[in-house]
Amino acid sequence: MTAATPWSVKGIDPKAREVAKDLARRSGMTLGEWLNRMILDDEGPEDAVSEADFARRPEPAYFESPRRSEGAPARVEAVEHPADEMGRIALALDRLSERLESSESRTGLAISGVEHSVRAALARIEAAEREHIAVAARFEGAVEEVAGQQNRIIERIRRIESEAAGPRSAEALRALEGALGKVANHLYDGETRTRDSMAALEARMERVEAQGGSESPGLIEEVVGRVSQRLSEAETRTAEALESLRNSFAALDSRMEQVEGGSAPGIDRRLEEMATKLSERVEAARLEMTQKLHASADGRFDRMERRLGEMTAHVKAAEQRSAQAIEAMGREVLSMAENLNRRVQAAEQSSAQAIQTVGGEVARIASAMEARLGRSDSLHAEALEKLGGEIAKITEKLGERIAAAERRSAQAIDDVGDQVARVTERISHRQERASEELSERIRQSEERTARLLDEARERIDRRLAETAARPPEPVAAPAAPPVPATAARREAEEPAFEPDDDFSPFRPAAPAP
């Protein structure tokens, strides 16, 4: 990469970025610090012994020894001094060894990144296995739910059969007959015409019951047969779907076992082979450099410089080959991880599609069964509604007749009440007339008594006056004892009653003048 080329992180693979983040986290540094350190560590030796450095340096006419002090001047020697050449060769060898060590460290980091990727792939495979187990558990739950729905449907069918021809219907009919008998008895007691209508009604009810009892068992048997046939078909389809899903799970399990048993050892073997090849190449490069250094130790300086350039080129070529090998290994690992990811995703999609298919089939079967049961319930409800309508009509007619009888009874009671009121009124009028006549007779008797008393008083007064007016006759007999004045007065006051006087209080009154 030249200085003019722009540097960007957009082209970096996300997995390589994750590996770099993991390595930086393990080193206890941020991603930027880790990248800076790696770049500086990699570029330091290249700057020390790069060809550009040799090109920039002018070829000196004299070589200065590195051992110098501040006070003493530098020692000037010839270019081809053997000690100076050996010092430069030792320095170059040190730099080459440092570069080899840095290359080995980069190789170790790359191998650790590959190991991390393999571990991540294995973790994803384990997660996929756990998801498959969860999917299998969900599928088992769905199967159990379907079995529960089938049991509920069978229970509903059994309940419908038992209600259609069981003791509850007989009890209901007996209760209905008892109620109708009570109503009939009530109407028998109230009115004789109700007996005929109740007899006709009972005959009609018996005909209706006979017709319903002959048709409903056949209809119920037909419905039960259809429901049983549909249940058997649904069970066969569910069993086929379960078998296919089980086969797919077995195939997926075998493929996952093949992946787990074949891919991981292959990756480890290839990584070991690559590491062995890299170490062999590094050792070969070291041996080659050592041999060339030993062969050219007695040569001239220009030949030494040429040999050093060739060794540098060989080192660069070895580094490039190792980098290419590491990149190829990373690409292969990434491709293997992508293949594993695609296979896992394909397995997940196929299992999800199978589960969706089975769920849709189960839902369709359940909806069909619910529809069948709904239609059966609606038919039974319509039959019961018709029977209830007939019973309601009969009850309404009976109620109307009972109401008519009650109205007639109320009318008769009202008539009797009116008659009693009229009789009571007549009796009261007679009592009033009798009391008035009695009071009138008493008044007339009192008037007559008063008149008689007045007449008697007048006669007494007249007699007394006549007696007082006549002269007294001589009496020879001895004088009677003197009568007290009170007795004489009483006798005088007593009226003289005639023999024909009527003192009855109930004597008819004389007509008024």
Helices and strands as residue ranges (DSSP letters): H 14-27, H 31-49, H 51-56, E 63-64, E 76-77, H 82-164, H 167-190, H 193-258, I 259-263, H 264-295, H 301-469, H 485-493
